[in-house]
Amino acid sequence: MTSPELLRLFEQTLGIKPDTLTGTERLRDLEIWDSMSNLLFIAMVDKHFSVPVPASRVARCETVDELLGLIPVARAAA
């Protein structure tokens, strides 16, 4: 899966319009990013990639790109 595809999946998971995110956004600046979004991201990764992502790793991410970098398929595509 390419980075743009991951961004679209992330947008879909958060319920925001497609092609809204570029990846460089700071998570704290996203109005929608909160504790529920953290859980939605973890669930999305588990559902689509069967990879457990610890909440502590998610909490350390500062940007959308860092967050998506937790997904092994994203690291392989880089």
MODELLER restraints for C-alpha pairs under 7 A, 6 or more apart:
rsr = mdl.restraints
at = mdl.atoms
rsr.add(forms.Gaussian(group=physical.xy_distance, feature=features.Distance(at['CA:1:A'], at['CA:73:A']), mean=6.41, stdev=0.5))
rsr.add(forms.Gaussian(group=physical.xy_distance, feature=features.Distance(at['CA:1:A'], at['CA:74:A']), mean=6.98, stdev=0.5))
rsr.add(forms.Gaussian(group=physical.xy_distance, feature=features.Distance(at['CA:2:A'], at['CA:74:A']), mean=6.91, stdev=0.5))
rsr.add(forms.Gaussian(group=physical.xy_distance, feature=features.Distance(at['CA:2:A'], at['CA:77:A']), mean=6.20, stdev=0.5))
rsr.add(forms.Gaussian(group=physical.xy_distance, feature=features.Distance(at['CA:3:A'], at['CA:74:A']), mean=6.46, stdev=0.5))
rsr.add(forms.Gaussian(group=physical.xy_distance, feature=features.Distance(at['CA:7:A'], at['CA:21:A']), mean=6.74, stdev=0.5))
rsr.add(forms.Gaussian(group=physical.xy_distance, feature=features.Distance(at['CA:8:A'], at['CA:18:A']), mean=5.94, stdev=0.5))
rsr.add(forms.Gaussian(group=physical.xy_distance, feature=features.Distance(at['CA:8:A'], at['CA:19:A']), mean=6.74, stdev=0.5))
rsr.add(forms.Gaussian(group=physical.xy_distance, feature=features.Distance(at['CA:11:A'], at['CA:17:A']), mean=6.64, stdev=0.5))
rsr.add(forms.Gaussian(group=physical.xy_distance, feature=features.Distance(at['CA:11:A'], at['CA:18:A']), mean=6.16, stdev=0.5))
rsr.add(forms.Gaussian(group=physical.xy_distance, feature=features.Distance(at['CA:13:A'], at['CA:40:A']), mean=6.77, stdev=0.5))
rsr.add(forms.Gaussian(group=physical.xy_distance, feature=features.Distance(at['CA:14:A'], at['CA:37:A']), mean=6.67, stdev=0.5))
rsr.add(forms.Gaussian(group=physical.xy_distance, feature=features.Distance(at['CA:23:A'], at['CA:64:A']), mean=4.82, stdev=0.5))
rsr.add(forms.Gaussian(group=physical.xy_distance, feature=features.Distance(at['CA:23:A'], at['CA:65:A']), mean=4.72, stdev=0.5))
rsr.add(forms.Gaussian(group=physical.xy_distance, feature=features.Distance(at['CA:24:A'], at['CA:63:A']), mean=6.05, stdev=0.5))
rsr.add(forms.Gaussian(group=physical.xy_distance, feature=features.Distance(at['CA:24:A'], at['CA:64:A']), mean=6.12, stdev=0.5))
rsr.add(forms.Gaussian(group=physical.xy_distance, feature=features.Distance(at['CA:24:A'], at['CA:65:A']), mean=6.13, stdev=0.5))
rsr.add(forms.Gaussian(group=physical.xy_distance, feature=features.Distance(at['CA:25:A'], at['CA:63:A']), mean=5.52, stdev=0.5))
rsr.add(forms.Gaussian(group=physical.xy_distance, feature=features.Distance(at['CA:25:A'], at['CA:64:A']), mean=5.79, stdev=0.5))
rsr.add(forms.Gaussian(group=physical.xy_distance, feature=features.Distance(at['CA:26:A'], at['CA:62:A']), mean=5.65, stdev=0.5))
rsr.add(forms.Gaussian(group=physical.xy_distance, feature=features.Distance(at['CA:26:A'], at['CA:63:A']), mean=4.27, stdev=0.5))
rsr.add(forms.Gaussian(group=physical.xy_distance, feature=features.Distance(at['CA:26:A'], at['CA:64:A']), mean=6.44, stdev=0.5))
rsr.add(forms.Gaussian(group=physical.xy_distance, feature=features.Distance(at['CA:27:A'], at['CA:33:A']), mean=6.24, stdev=0.5))
rsr.add(forms.Gaussian(group=physical.xy_distance, feature=features.Distance(at['CA:27:A'], at['CA:62:A']), mean=5.68, stdev=0.5))
rsr.add(forms.Gaussian(group=physical.xy_distance, feature=features.Distance(at['CA:27:A'], at['CA:63:A']), mean=5.18, stdev=0.5))
rsr.add(forms.Gaussian(group=physical.xy_distance, feature=features.Distance(at['CA:27:A'], at['CA:64:A']), mean=6.14, stdev=0.5))
rsr.add(forms.Gaussian(group=physical.xy_distance, feature=features.Distance(at['CA:38:A'], at['CA:58:A']), mean=6.98, stdev=0.5))
rsr.add(forms.Gaussian(group=physical.xy_distance, feature=features.Distance(at['CA:42:A'], at['CA:53:A']), mean=5.95, stdev=0.5))
rsr.add(forms.Gaussian(group=physical.xy_distance, feature=features.Distance(at['CA:45:A'], at['CA:51:A']), mean=6.12, stdev=0.5))
rsr.add(forms.Gaussian(group=physical.xy_distance, feature=features.Distance(at['CA:45:A'], at['CA:71:A']), mean=6.98, stdev=0.5))
rsr.add(forms.Gaussian(group=physical.xy_distance, feature=features.Distance(at['CA:46:A'], at['CA:52:A']), mean=5.73, stdev=0.5))
rsr.add(forms.Gaussian(group=physical.xy_distance, feature=features.Distance(at['CA:58:A'], at['CA:67:A']), mean=6.41, stdev=0.5))
rsr.add(forms.Gaussian(group=physical.xy_distance, feature=features.Distance(at['CA:61:A'], at['CA:67:A']), mean=5.54, stdev=0.5))
rsr.add(forms.Gaussian(group=physical.xy_distance, feature=features.Distance(at['CA:68:A'], at['CA:74:A']), mean=6.56, stdev=0.5))
rsr.add(forms.Gaussian(group=physical.xy_distance, feature=features.Distance(at['CA:69:A'], at['CA:75:A']), mean=5.82, stdev=0.5))
